């Protein structure tokens, strides 16, 4: 190898490469910093009333600044609330900024919130079965609703209503999913489904 032969000659070895983690290191610019800034400005402009802080120790300088800015906007509202979900409590620095500390793991807390939400407001979790009045989705099948081919017109003649033109709806088309890997997913459907019209 080239590196070994250089070492044998007492020459400086050449570097082979560097293995770098795909994380932002300290004192390093974030590659998506501008996009994050735009999203932050947009979110702050919507006057949020709740800030959930999860999955962080609140020790990184840049993130601390973002959290404090959001908390300030949330507290500007009378009903604003800042909630920190973490296994360790926040430091004294966060007094007056964090209103509620939920002691525990974020995944466990999120599952509990989802469970309570489903129990208290089941209508929020109902599956939408119609999209734009055209498609009904039920148990893995997609059925197109019947649509009239023409227009139905009512004409009044001497106080009586007579139908001038009446149309019959088209036959329903049923689409059944066929499982196949590597297929591009249709909008709103899982990636492994391919559709065949019967």
Buried (B, 14 or more C-beta within 10 A) or exposed (E): EEEEEEEEEEEEEEEEEEEEEEEBEEEEEEEEEEEEEEEEEEEBEEEBEEBBBBEBEBEEEEEBEBBBEBBBBBBEEEEBBBBBBBEEEBEEEBEEBBBEBBEEEBEEBEEEEEEEEEEEEEEEEEEEEEEEEEEBBEEEEBBBBEEEEEEEEEEEEEEEEEEEEEEEEEEEEEBEBEEEEEEEEEEEEEEEBBEEEE
